[in-house]
């Protein structure tokens, strides 16, 4: 006896939903939300380390591990972090096509929670020791008194220290780790490799 083949009861829309949304878009969404994504540099606040057009690998999983209370060495001194500046700062917003939003920034984490950070004689001093910053550009740093970085925050600065070239923690203070997307210490384009600390 031959089996009777019935027409498929799955509509083309349902088949497309299963194939494209659940089979393709959902995994991409999960990967880019919880694992990592690409980030493109726009601006000169990190010159000479980074330039406009550089493509970085932004790792998001360290942020999630920390948020879930799992052990992680994130963040670390010297990490390049991608974050939104504090919402209470007037320097945190820009308007594009009539829409006001907080763009992402890339800066270097110089002091972590509990660290004392100051600027003395044009050098960044963390916990009483001047940082050896071979990656920074020549520039002028105005002295700032010591500040203890509060819990859950990080002090971040651009590598371009020329006057007016980087809006960073010198202007808007420590950055809340909830506003940090994650570390981006690997450049994929145009000169692939780890970014020096």
C-alpha positions in Angstrom: 0.0 0.0 0.0 1.4 3.4 -1.0 1.4 6.3 1.5 -0.7 9.3 0.6 1.3 12.5 0.5 -0.6 15.4 1.9 0.4 19.0 1.0 2.5 20.7 3.6 0.4 22.5 6.2 3.3 24.9 6.9 2.7 28.2 5.1 5.5 29.9 3.2 5.5 32.7 5.8 6.0 30.3 8.6 8.7 28.5 6.7 10.5 31.8 6.1 10.1 32.7 9.8 11.7 29.4 10.9 14.5 29.5 8.3 15.5 33.2 8.3 14.5 34.5 11.7 15.1 31.5 14.0 17.7 29.9 11.8 19.8 32.9 10.8 18.8 36.2 12.5 18.4 34.9 16.0 21.9 33.3 16.2 23.5 36.5 14.8 21.6 38.6 17.3 22.7 36.4 20.2 26.4 36.4 19.0 26.6 40.1 18.6 24.8 40.8 21.9 26.6 38.4 24.1 29.8 37.4 22.4 31.3 40.2 20.3 30.9 42.4 17.3 33.0 44.8 15.1 33.6 48.5 16.0 34.8 51.2 13.6 36.9 54.1 14.9 35.8 57.6 14.0 37.8 60.5 15.4 41.3 61.3 16.5 41.1 61.0 20.3 43.2 57.8 20.2 45.9 58.8 17.7 48.6 57.5 17.2 47.3 54.2 18.5 44.1 54.2 16.4 43.0 56.2 13.4 39.6 56.9 11.8 38.6 53.8 9.8 40.4 51.2 12.0 38.2 48.2 12.7 38.3 46.7 16.2 36.9 43.4 17.6 34.7 44.5 20.5 34.3 41.6 23.0 31.0 41.8 24.8 31.2 38.5 26.9 33.5 40.0 29.6 30.8 42.6 30.4 28.2 39.9 30.6 30.3 37.6 32.8 30.8 40.5 35.2 27.1 41.4 35.1 26.2 37.8 36.0 28.7 37.8 38.9 31.0 35.3 37.2 34.8 35.6 37.7 36.5 37.7 35.0 39.6 39.9 34.9 37.6 42.6 33.1 38.3 45.4 33.1 42.1 45.6 33.2 44.5 48.5 33.4 45.3 49.5 29.8 42.3 48.0 28.2 40.8 49.9 25.3 37.1 50.2 26.3 34.1 51.1 24.1 31.5 53.0 26.2 29.0 55.8 26.4 30.1 58.8 28.4 28.0 59.6 31.5 24.5 60.8 30.7 24.8 63.7 33.1 27.6 65.3 31.1 26.8 67.9 28.5 29.6 66.4 26.4 28.0 63.0 26.2 25.4 63.8 23.5 25.5 64.7 19.8 22.8 65.3 17.3 22.7 63.5 14.0 19.8 64.0 11.5 17.9 65.9 14.2 18.1 63.0 16.7 20.0 63.5 20.0 21.9 60.5 21.2 24.9 59.3 23.2 27.5 57.9 20.9 30.1 55.3 21.8 33.6 56.3 22.6 36.9 54.4 22.6 39.4 55.3 25.4 42.0 53.6 27.5 41.2 52.4 31.0 43.9 53.9 33.2 42.4 53.5 36.7 39.9 51.0 38.1 37.6 51.1 41.1 39.5 51.8 44.3 42.5 53.3 42.4 43.7 56.9 43.3 44.2 58.8 40.0 45.7 62.3 39.6 47.5 64.3 37.0 50.7 65.9 38.2 53.3 67.8 36.2 51.7 66.6 32.9 51.7 62.9 33.8 48.9 60.5 34.9 49.6 59.1 38.4 47.8 56.0 39.6 48.2 54.9 43.2 51.2 57.2 43.6 53.1 56.0 40.6 53.4 57.9 37.3 52.3 55.7 34.4 54.8 55.0 31.6 52.6 55.8 28.7 54.7 55.1 25.5 51.5 55.1 23.5 50.4 58.8 24.1 50.9 61.7 21.8 52.8 64.8 22.9 50.4 67.2 24.6 49.5 69.3 27.6 47.8 67.9 30.6 46.4 70.2 33.2 47.1 69.0 36.8 44.1 67.5 38.6 44.0 66.5 42.3 43.8 62.9 43.3 40.4 61.2 43.0 39.5 57.7 44.2 37.6 55.9 41.4 34.3 54.7 42.9 33.1 51.1 42.8 31.6 50.0 39.5 33.5 52.8 37.6 36.6 53.2 35.5 38.8 56.3 34.7 39.4 56.4 30.9 41.4 58.7 28.7 42.3 59.1 25.1 45.8 58.5 23.9 45.8 61.8 22.0 46.7 64.3 24.7 46.9 67.3 22.5 44.8 70.1 23.9 41.1 69.6 23.0 41.7 66.3 21.1 40.0 64.0 23.6 36.9 64.4 25.8 37.4 61.8 28.5 37.3 61.3 32.3 39.3 64.5 32.7 36.1 66.3 31.6 33.2 64.0 32.6 34.7 62.0 35.4 34.7 58.2 35.9 32.7 56.1 33.5 30.1 53.7 34.9 30.8 50.1 33.9 27.1 49.7 33.0 27.8 52.1 30.1 30.8 50.1 28.9 30.1 47.7 25.9 33.4 45.9 26.5 37.1 45.8 25.7 38.4 46.2 22.1 42.1 45.4 22.3 42.4 43.6 18.9 42.6 45.6 15.7 41.3 43.7 12.6 41.9 46.4 10.0 44.1 47.8 8.5 47.0 46.6 10.7 45.8 43.4 12.4 47.1 42.6 15.8 46.8 43.3 19.6 47.0 46.9 20.6 49.9 47.7 22.9 49.4 48.7 26.5 
